Amino acid sequence: MESDGTETPTDEQTEISSEGQTEIPMEENSEQPVEEKEPEKVVYITFDDGPSKWTEQFLDVLDAHDVKATFFMQGSNLKKEHLQESVKRAAQEGHYIGGHSMTHNYQALYSNQQFLPEMLESLDLIHEITGTTPRLVRPPYGSAPGLNGEHIRKQLADANIKIWDWTIDSHDWELPGNPSQIIQNIKQDTTSDKEIVLMHEKSQTLEALPDILNFFKDQGYIFGVYNDASHFVMNFQNDAAL
């Protein structure tokens, strides 16, 4: 049989089958794996002020929609033993739990400069309950004007604390019995490819949540959950250190 010009395989490259035919194995793919691009549209669903009597039901809805969320939990509620199983469940199911102070009191946090101590205490509580070690917190009432001072922001940066505000305020806390307005607020404020939605653990929010999740799915968003290792800056102070 005439040679077709190809190189004769070595003994290491060939294997004789039981039928006596020479089989040449396929060459391994030497191409480098293609690096995955970041999704074009991402929404982060966030809830403040938990844990609460509603936390289990929020987790049920999120589970039914296969969505992970970011919870900012308050120390005075974290101390309630009857709510701690819900906190553990949230962590076990892949949701992120960050700090939201101990008191949620504006004067204590900002006027009396207890922001950092309260946040550290709330993060310690989360660690005790869940075993996780979060570094993200959400300032009650937002980082502006509360964290206008550079001194407090430097303290936070030195303590390796990150903060997140939001891009969409649902105003759910002031809309009891009006889930349709919560949904409308979110729809009209959805303008960017990366959104962080501020919501609270309220009954009206729970009622609105399935429609909110379906809205973002229909708009082509994927649902992100906060990860300490891939933090991005999202604070009203535009402070890159936080």
Secondary structure by P-SEA (a helix, b strand, c coil): ccccccccccccccccccccbbbbccccccccccccccccbbbbbbbccccccaaaaaaaaaaaacbbbbbbccccccccccaaaaaaaaaaabbbbbbccccccccccccccaaaaaaaaaaaaaaacccccccccccccccccccccaaaaaaaaaacbbbbbbccccccccccccaaaaaaaaaaaccccbbbbbbcccaaaaaaaaaaaaaaaaabbbbbbbbccccccccccccccc
